[in-house]
Amino acid sequence: MAISEEKSRQIQDERRRQILDTALLLFDEQGYSNTKISDISEKAGISKGLVYRYFRSKEEIFFALQDKIDVCLDECFSMPSALEGIRLFSLRLLSYPYYNEYVPPLRVYFSALVRGEVSLDTEENPIREDFGREYFGSLFKRGQEEGVFKEGDSQLFGDIYWKYLLGCLATMCQPGKQKESHPDVDEALELFRK
């Protein structure tokens, strides 16, 4: 009996997700440069050729993580309040898989950038200079409308908060700092509250 087109697509989507999830975990544990396609295939329990069927290169796998980042952003933006959305994003960004099952794709991406393993000069780069102003700026604006955050330039607030998070990430990316660094996002957010 032949597999339906829909079932075939589901299998392909699941395989692609499996490769991305495995790569994300390995990039986090070993770093982007130290992870090979063969590591990904071995950990995923599939052949190296099958990985190449879905992705032409390790770099393509890496940039495909943007989809996971977008899902995280959408979830955070759809939280009932702006403060909850900002907190969720921050906690996901700065979390460790040692404490939960979530491996933050943006942290993995940023770690590779800090280590000089990938280029900043690419359209796929989710850590654009205007990210804080655009993403967090709109959340801070919403929070002002909700009466949670003080009046002021919401885009500037977003930019400042994003740079705070990037500083936390830069510290966490240093060897030996991962398990001992626990930034207090609530304390940082207090600076913007009414």
Stockholm file with secondary structure:
# STOCKHOLM 1.0

chainA/1-194         MAISEEKSRQIQDERRRQILDTALLLFDEQGYSNTKISDISEKAGISKGLVYRYFRSKEEIFFALQDKIDVCLDECFSMPSALEGIRLFSLRLLSYPYYNEYVPPLRVYFSALVRGEVSLDTEENPIREDFGREYFGSLFKRGQEEGVFKEGDSQLFGDIYWKYLLGCLATMCQPGKQKESHPDVDEALELFRK
#=GR chainA/1-194 SS CCCCHHHHHHHHHHHHHHHHHHHHHHHHHHCTTTCCHHHHHHHHTSCHHHHHHHCSSHHHHHHHTHHHHHHHHHHHHTSSSHHHHHHHHHHHHHCCTTTSSCCCHHHHHHHHHHTTSSCSCSTTCSSCTTHIIIIIHHHHHHHHHTTCBCSSCHHHHHHHHHHHHHHHHHHHTSTTCTTTCCCCHHHHHHTTBC
#=GC SS_cons         CCCCHHHHHHHHHHHHHHHHHHHHHHHHHHCTTTCCHHHHHHHHTSCHHHHHHHCSSHHHHHHHTHHHHHHHHHHHHTSSSHHHHHHHHHHHHHCCTTTSSCCCHHHHHHHHHHTTSSCSCSTTCSSCTTHIIIIIHHHHHHHHHTTCBCSSCHHHHHHHHHHHHHHHHHHHTSTTCTTTCCCCHHHHHHTTBC
//
